Amino acid sequence: MNRMDGKIAFISGGARGLGAATARMMAECGASVVIGDLLDEAGAQTVADIRAKGGKALYTHLDVTGEDSWRNAVKAGVDAFGGLDVLVNNAGIFFMKSTEEMTLADWRRMSAVNLDGVFLGTKTALPHLKARAAKAPVGGAIVNLSSIAGIIGGANFSAYHMSKGGVRLYTKACALEFAPYRIRVNSIHPGLIETDMGRQVVREAAPAMGSDNAARSLFVQSHPIGRIGEPADIANGVVFLASDEAAFMTGTELVVDGGWTAQ
Ligand SMILES: NC(=O)c1ccc[n+]([C@@H]2O[C@H](COP(=O)([O-])OP(=O)(O)OC[C@H]3O[C@@H](n4cnc5c(N)ncnc54)[C@H](O)[C@@H]3O)[C@@H](O)[C@H]2O)c1
């Protein structure tokens, strides 16, 4: 028996990065996975890789900021696999801008993807999660990608902190709201991870730190474990929270940050 056998999971932003690593791991653990993303080519490639290894996967176009887009994407997944047990609200964006530089449009863009996206995903998936959870031995699960930036502050990317802090508490509120439906809701809080976004963070921090290399080595030092994280470090946590092994966990925060926030 594999830890995700028989489960159907929807992963937003699963074309690349942490979402793709999660999709691959969930499929290896027996789940049928639906990937929704803006990046159709990368998403189709991730699905092809999963299928080539014998996994069950489907790609569907999704813009997490749009309610209709969510409706169509979730329907595609439910039609293909017969329901939904797990939702991973993973899609997200990052940019570094001080409050003085930031426009209202910047702030709203961050909110639209990182917060509206999580709300709309949750709202759209909920009826399907409820239906399967009522019959499943343990129930369903939602895992929301927050960040250590949702726990502690930092200068010059306040909009990202705002969005990830919002995800953290929205998660706890949903956990209480959905407990009667047997749906667990938890957040995961990565440190800096080696993905396109992780590299963007290094690149945008570099001017203030002298160079890309200087920024990278400062980020490495910020993690007491002595390295930047790998996507599999986070996928392991998401799969755990989504699986029945986390049956007694809801409304909590799984921090996977190499010790950054322990300091
Ligand atoms: N990489 C890190 O260091 C790090 C650290 C903490 C938290 N996170 C969070 O983890 C999640 C995944 O990050 P990642 O590092 O894999 O980033 P990434 O940029 O590599 O991948 C993000 C994915 O989300 C998709 N996406 C963006 N906007 C979208 C939209 N409107 N609709 C649908 N899909 C959209 C992108 O196309 C991409 O495939 C994000 O929520 C991010 O904030 C990442």
The ligand as a MOL file (V3000), in Angstrom:
LIG
                    3D

  0  0  0     0  0            999 V3000
M  V30 BEGIN CTAB
M  V30 COUNTS 44 48 0 0 0
M  V30 BEGIN ATOM
M  V30 1 N 11.0690 28.7410 -4.2330 0
M  V30 2 C 11.0720 29.2960 -3.0420 0
M  V30 3 O 12.1250 29.6890 -2.5160 0
M  V30 4 C 9.7860 29.4370 -2.2520 0
M  V30 5 C 9.9020 29.7280 -0.8950 0
M  V30 6 C 8.7430 29.8640 -0.1440 0
M  V30 7 C 7.4930 29.7060 -0.7290 0
M  V30 8 N 7.4240 29.4290 -2.0590 0 CHG=1
M  V30 9 C 6.0780 29.3090 -2.6320 0
M  V30 10 O 5.9430 28.0420 -3.2430 0
M  V30 11 C 5.0570 28.1260 -4.3610 0
M  V30 12 C 5.7340 27.5540 -5.5980 0
M  V30 13 O 6.9160 28.2920 -5.8520 0
M  V30 14 P 8.0410 27.8540 -6.8850 0
M  V30 15 O 9.3340 28.1570 -6.2460 0
M  V30 16 O 7.7610 26.5130 -7.4120 0 CHG=-1
M  V30 17 O 7.7920 28.9830 -8.0180 0
M  V30 18 P 7.9160 28.8730 -9.6110 0
M  V30 19 O 7.8690 30.2920 -10.0910 0
M  V30 20 O 9.0530 28.0360 -9.9750 0
M  V30 21 O 6.5640 28.1230 -9.9980 0
M  V30 22 C 5.3220 28.7520 -9.7590 0
M  V30 23 C 4.3000 28.1760 -10.7080 0
M  V30 24 O 3.0710 28.8850 -10.5030 0
M  V30 25 C 2.5440 29.1960 -11.7680 0
M  V30 26 N 1.6840 30.3960 -11.7110 0
M  V30 27 C 2.0340 31.6690 -11.4590 0
M  V30 28 N 0.9820 32.4780 -11.5960 0
M  V30 29 C -0.0740 31.6860 -11.9420 0
M  V30 30 C -1.4350 31.9310 -12.2340 0
M  V30 31 N -1.9540 33.1750 -12.2220 0
M  V30 32 N -2.2270 30.8730 -12.5330 0
M  V30 33 C -1.7160 29.6170 -12.5760 0
M  V30 34 N -0.4330 29.3200 -12.3240 0
M  V30 35 C 0.3800 30.3490 -12.0220 0
M  V30 36 C 3.7640 29.4680 -12.6400 0
M  V30 37 O 3.4460 29.4150 -14.0250 0
M  V30 38 C 4.6990 28.3600 -12.1880 0
M  V30 39 O 4.5210 27.1690 -12.8990 0
M  V30 40 C 4.6770 29.6040 -4.4870 0
M  V30 41 O 3.4510 29.8360 -3.8730 0
M  V30 42 C 5.7920 30.3050 -3.7370 0
M  V30 43 O 5.4010 31.5660 -3.2550 0
M  V30 44 C 8.5280 29.2810 -2.8400 0
M  V30 END ATOM
M  V30 BEGIN BOND
M  V30 1 1 1 2
M  V30 2 2 2 3
M  V30 3 1 2 4
M  V30 4 1 4 5
M  V30 5 2 4 44
M  V30 6 2 5 6
M  V30 7 1 6 7
M  V30 8 2 7 8
M  V30 9 1 8 9
M  V30 10 1 8 44
M  V30 11 1 9 10
M  V30 12 1 9 42
M  V30 13 1 10 11
M  V30 14 1 11 12
M  V30 15 1 11 40
M  V30 16 1 12 13
M  V30 17 1 13 14
M  V30 18 2 14 15
M  V30 19 1 14 16
M  V30 20 1 14 17
M  V30 21 1 17 18
M  V30 22 2 18 19
M  V30 23 1 18 20
M  V30 24 1 18 21
M  V30 25 1 21 22
M  V30 26 1 22 23
M  V30 27 1 23 24
M  V30 28 1 23 38
M  V30 29 1 24 25
M  V30 30 1 25 26
M  V30 31 1 25 36
M  V30 32 1 26 27
M  V30 33 1 26 35
M  V30 34 2 27 28
M  V30 35 1 28 29
M  V30 36 1 29 30
M  V30 37 2 29 35
M  V30 38 1 30 31
M  V30 39 2 30 32
M  V30 40 1 32 33
M  V30 41 2 33 34
M  V30 42 1 34 35
M  V30 43 1 36 37
M  V30 44 1 36 38
M  V30 45 1 38 39
M  V30 46 1 40 41
M  V30 47 1 40 42
M  V30 48 1 42 43
M  V30 END BOND
M  V30 END CTAB
M  END
